Amino acid sequence: MIKNHLIVAGTLLLMGGMAASVAVEPISPIAPVKEINLALAELGKKLYFDPRLSKSGFISCNSCHNLSMGGTDNLKTSIGHNWSRGPINAPTVLNSSLNVAQFWDGRAETLKDQAGGPIANPGEMAFTHELAVSTLSTIPGYVTEFRLVFDSPEITIDKVTDAIAEFEKTLVTPNSRFDQWLLGNNHALTEDELFGYDLFKSSGCTACHNGPAVGGSSFQKMGVVEPYHATSPAEGRSAVTGKDADRFSFKVPTLRNVEMTYPYFHDGEAETLTEAVDLMGRLQLGRKFTADENAKIVAFLKSLTGDQPNFTLPILPPSTDKTPQPKPFD
């Protein structure tokens, strides 16, 4: 994967009509992965896809953050243990290493902090860290791989989350058509997409949606001009800070690959990009976009889809446990 991204980066600079410098814009290109511990990331990939980190043995990280679906599950709110529906929309894991913090309310500062949360959440994977570590310790393949990666046979939740986070750092999506345009390819975008981008900027969208992730770098109140009537009980940043002023303030979502990460908003209430653009225009900017303006902004947003993670699914270490396997959500 890293090799592929480096090839892409080199190809971009060699393409006809491209300049070596990046256009000065509020959005910047996503850089390919530069430094990664390959052995740690490979272990993390196995753990990311392994449902044995859940109580039922049927839910993995990929269940809610599916890497074939833009790093999310395309559900209004995710389904967890015992078919329970969660209170909030699953944010994409793609490019999550670019976020200022993790989760909608930012309660996890790093990818490593976030990785352990779902495992022990009773509404998600519903396990405990102790049981997850105990389970992994009974699987000879994992014992061997942890020893090789960490130079120690001991498996701990700290090592588990280290590995998952290292894998998630590789999940960047460079080389979108918009990035190609930023890098000097004047033919990468259509006239409608360019018009949509200009409207995106002039309307004030880039005040929050900027940088390489086109978001993810700040917390903002939802419903600045008009109130938003959410269907989720989530209170936003105030649940972390305890400050009433932070109520209904959420991490600004990345717009990278946004055409793939429907439905939208923390409660998943906007089913389409057209609906999301209309609501954001009215609620955050006090602007009612025409149907034509909306369509051109949506066209621009679709140009932000980059190269998706490209790797083979891991072969998980087999368990030597001969006890009967659990039924779904047993």
Secondary structure, 3 states (H helix, E strand, C coil): CHHHHHHHHHHHHHCCCCCCCCCCCCCCCCCCCCCCCHHHHHHHHHHHHCHHHCCCCCCCHHHHCECCCCCECCCCCCECHHHCECCCCCCCCCCHHHCCCECCCCCECCHHHHHCHHHHCCCCCCCCHHHHHHHHHCCHHHHHHHHHHHCCCCCCHHHHHHHHHHHHHCCCCCCCHHHHHHCCCCCCCCHHHHHHHHHHHHCCHHHCCCCCCCCCCCEEECCCCCCCCCCCCCCECHHHHCCHHHCCEEECCCCCCHHHCCCECCCCCECCHHHHHHHHHHHHHCCCCCHHHHHHHHHHHHCCCCCCCCCCCCCCCCCCCCCCCCCCCC
